[in-house]
Amino acid sequence: MNIKNAGFTLIELLVAISVAAVLLAVAVPFMGTFTANNTAREAAALLELDLMYARNTAVTRNLSVGLVPVDDEFENGWRVSVFSGTTETELLRQRNALDDKVDVTAAAYDSSTPVLFNNRGALSNGGTISVCTSGSIGDVDARIELLPSGQITFRSVSC
């Protein structure tokens, strides 16, 4: 009777492990860039989504709606709120702090001067919000321009 052994030899196992190790050594450095690029896209998309939500809500509900950075920094998160004059009267949405690698620059906006849309969707003051992420490569960061008319333009940039 001829019994055939099924399985791997020690040499085959060592070759398979060596090939896997080489593939891992090549792939791991690119994972940091991959995650940084995804973080940049996600942060910019969240900010753009909430800006459009604030504008649409202002027009739909015939109210003033603003995007307010937490502690004067968008990196700490932001709130979308209904305003009566300069006072927040109703919280509509809140975002938590962004990833530590994300830097958001918005010189024209802070807690006392929020991104404020009136009931026609226009802004009280135009400005630019830049979203940059350390470790990202290519045009995955964003520059969001807010025109006084309320138009929101989104540009991919490299920081």
Buried (B, 14 or more C-beta within 10 A) or exposed (E): EEEEEEEEEEEEEEEEEEEEEEEEEEEEEEEEBBBBBBBBBBBBEBBBEBBEBBBEBBBEEEBBBBBBBBEEBBBBBBBBBBBEEEEBEEEBBEBEBBBEBBBBBBEEBBBEBBBBBBEEBBBBEBBBBBBBBEEBEEEBBBBBBBEEEBEBEBEEBEB
